Amino acid sequence: MLTKPRGAIREHAIHIEVADSDIDQLGHASNIAYVRWVQDAAVAHSVAVGLDLATYKSRGAVFVVLRHEIDYLRSALRGDRLAVRTWVPSATAATCRRETEIVRAEDAALLARATTTWGFIDVHNARPRRIPDDILHLFGDVPKKVGKSS
């Protein structure tokens, strides 16, 4: 069912260095780079618990982004080393909320906070599908909330 399950991981972090290609015309990391880092951390968390894209497809459903909200607090600059930390605090039947923090390693400054709503959809008809309990368990026994928003 799961590819190389590694057990529940409540929090996950990736470490990156701000590259030349991340820098915009104003000399700091672009908004697009932040969105990419948020998504990269989410995908890495999923893979770390044994849920890669092939595994999701074999189960007939995948997570897709429904909404990103990012608070940009400080600029990331070329060469900064960053920790992108993520976790899933809650879910509803077919959505989950994922929180992400981007922190500069050198001084532990919080650069950005993000909340992403992910929808679990059927790969054949693109309709919402209930998130299986075993998947929520792998992300740290995520509690399910009743209602439409996560």
C-alpha positions in Angstrom: 0.0 0.0 0.0 2.7 2.6 1.0 6.1 2.7 -0.6 8.9 2.3 2.0 6.8 3.6 4.9 9.1 5.3 7.5 6.5 6.0 10.2 4.7 9.1 11.3 6.6 12.4 11.0 4.8 15.3 12.6 7.2 17.9 11.5 9.6 18.0 8.6 12.3 20.5 7.4 14.3 21.0 4.3 17.4 23.1 4.1 18.2 25.3 1.2 20.6 28.1 0.1 19.1 31.0 -1.8 20.4 30.8 -5.3 21.0 33.4 -8.0 17.9 32.2 -9.8 15.8 32.9 -6.7 16.7 36.7 -6.8 14.3 39.2 -8.3 14.9 42.7 -9.7 14.9 44.2 -6.2 17.8 42.0 -5.1 16.0 39.6 -2.8 14.3 36.3 -3.1 11.2 36.6 -5.2 7.7 35.6 -4.1 7.8 32.7 -6.6 10.8 31.3 -4.8 9.0 31.3 -1.4 6.0 29.5 -3.0 8.3 26.9 -4.5 10.1 26.4 -1.1 6.7 25.9 0.6 5.7 23.3 -1.9 9.1 21.6 -1.9 8.9 21.2 1.9 5.4 19.7 1.6 6.5 17.2 -1.1 9.6 16.3 0.9 7.5 15.7 4.0 5.2 13.4 2.1 8.1 11.5 0.5 9.7 11.2 4.0 6.7 9.3 5.3 6.6 7.0 2.3 4.0 8.8 0.2 5.6 9.7 -3.2 3.6 10.6 -6.3 3.6 7.0 -7.6 2.2 5.8 -4.2 -0.6 8.4 -4.3 -1.5 7.5 -7.9 -1.6 3.8 -7.0 -4.1 4.7 -4.3 -6.2 6.6 -6.9 -6.0 10.1 -5.3 -3.5 12.9 -4.9 -3.1 16.1 -2.9 -3.4 19.4 -4.9 -3.0 23.0 -3.7 -6.3 24.8 -3.2 -4.9 27.9 -1.5 -1.6 29.5 -0.4 -1.4 32.3 2.1 2.0 33.7 2.8 3.1 36.4 5.2 6.4 37.8 4.0 8.2 39.1 7.2 11.8 39.7 6.1 13.8 39.3 2.9 15.9 36.3 2.0 19.1 37.3 0.2 21.4 35.5 -2.2 23.5 32.9 -0.3 21.2 32.9 2.8 20.9 29.4 4.2 17.3 28.6 5.1 15.3 26.0 7.1 11.8 25.4 5.7 9.8 23.7 8.4 6.4 22.2 7.8 3.6 20.3 9.6 -0.1 19.4 9.1 -2.1 20.6 12.2 -5.6 19.7 11.0 -7.8 18.2 8.3 -11.4 17.8 7.2 -12.8 14.9 5.3 -11.1 15.9 2.0 -8.8 18.8 2.8 -5.9 19.4 5.1 -4.1 22.6 6.3 -0.3 22.7 6.2 1.7 25.3 8.1 5.2 26.3 7.0 7.9 28.6 8.5 10.9 29.8 6.6 13.8 30.7 8.9 17.3 32.0 8.2 19.8 29.6 9.7 22.4 32.3 10.6 20.3 34.3 13.0 17.1 32.2 13.4 15.1 35.1 11.9 11.6 34.1 10.8 11.4 35.3 7.2 7.9 34.0 6.2 4.9 32.0 7.4 2.6 30.2 5.1 -0.7 28.3 5.4 -1.6 26.1 2.5 -4.9 24.3 2.0 -4.5 21.0 0.2 -7.4 19.1 -1.3 -7.4 15.3 -1.7 -8.8 14.5 -5.2 -9.5 11.4 -7.2 -7.0 11.0 -10.1 -9.7 9.7 -12.5 -12.5 12.3 -12.0 -10.7 15.2 -10.2 -13.5 15.2 -7.5 -12.7 15.5 -3.8 -12.1 12.3 -1.9 -12.0 11.5 1.8 -8.4 11.4 3.2 -7.7 8.0 4.5 -6.9 7.8 8.2 -3.6 5.9 7.6 -2.4 9.0 5.6 -3.3 11.4 8.4 -1.5 9.0 10.8 1.7 9.3 8.8 1.6 13.1 9.1 1.4 12.8 12.9 -2.1 11.6 13.7 -3.7 14.8 12.3 -7.0 15.6 13.9 -10.0 15.8 11.6 -12.3 18.8 12.1 -16.0 18.9 11.1 -16.8 21.5 8.5 -15.8 22.8 5.1 -12.6 24.7 6.0 -9.5 23.1 7.4 
